[in-house]
Amino acid sequence: MPDDHLVKIETKLSYQEDLLDQLNSIIIRQQKEIDSLKRELLLLQEKITTINESTENTNMDERPPHY
C-alpha cells in the first residue's frame, strides 16, 4: 500500500512537470510575439511621425491649380 501511494505522487509530479514545460513553451512563444508586435508598433509610430511632419511642411493655404 505505501508503494501505491508513492506511485500516485510520482505520477502527479510527472504530469505537473509536463504541464510546466508546456506552459513555459507557451510563455516563450507569447513573449516572442509581443516583442515582434512592439517592433511593428514602433515602426508604425515612426511612419506616422514622418507623415505628420511632411504634411506640416506643406503649405495648406496654397490654392489648388484649378482656381
C-alpha positions in Angstrom: 0.0 0.0 0.0 2.7 2.6 0.7 4.2 1.9 -2.7 0.9 2.6 -4.3 0.8 6.0 -2.6 4.3 6.8 -3.7 3.4 5.8 -7.3 0.5 8.2 -7.3 2.6 11.0 -6.0 5.3 10.3 -8.7 2.6 10.2 -11.4 1.2 13.5 -10.3 4.6 15.0 -10.2 5.3 13.8 -13.7 2.1 15.3 -15.0 2.9 18.6 -13.3 6.4 18.7 -14.8 4.9 18.1 -18.2 2.3 20.8 -17.7 5.0 23.2 -16.5 7.1 22.5 -19.7 4.1 23.2 -21.9 3.3 26.4 -20.1 6.9 27.5 -20.3 6.9 27.0 -24.1 3.7 28.9 -24.4 5.1 31.8 -22.5 8.2 31.8 -24.6 6.1 31.9 -27.8 3.9 34.7 -26.5 6.9 36.8 -25.5 8.4 36.4 -29.0 5.1 37.6 -30.4 4.9 40.5 -28.0 8.4 41.6 -29.0 7.5 41.4 -32.6 4.4 43.4 -32.1 6.3 46.0 -30.2 8.8 46.4 -33.1 5.9 46.7 -35.6 4.3 49.3 -33.4 7.5 51.4 -33.2 7.8 51.2 -37.0 4.2 52.4 -37.4 4.8 55.2 -35.0 7.8 56.4 -36.9 5.9 56.3 -40.2 3.1 58.3 -38.7 5.5 60.8 -37.3 7.2 61.1 -40.7 3.9 61.5 -42.5 2.7 64.2 -40.0 6.0 66.1 -40.3 5.8 66.0 -44.1 2.2 67.3 -44.1 3.0 70.1 -41.7 5.7 71.2 -44.1 3.3 71.7 -47.0 1.5 75.0 -47.4 -2.1 74.4 -46.6 -3.1 77.9 -47.6 -2.0 77.4 -51.2 -4.8 77.2 -53.7 -5.0 74.2 -55.9 -4.1 74.7 -59.6 -7.6 74.8 -60.9 -8.5 78.1 -59.1 
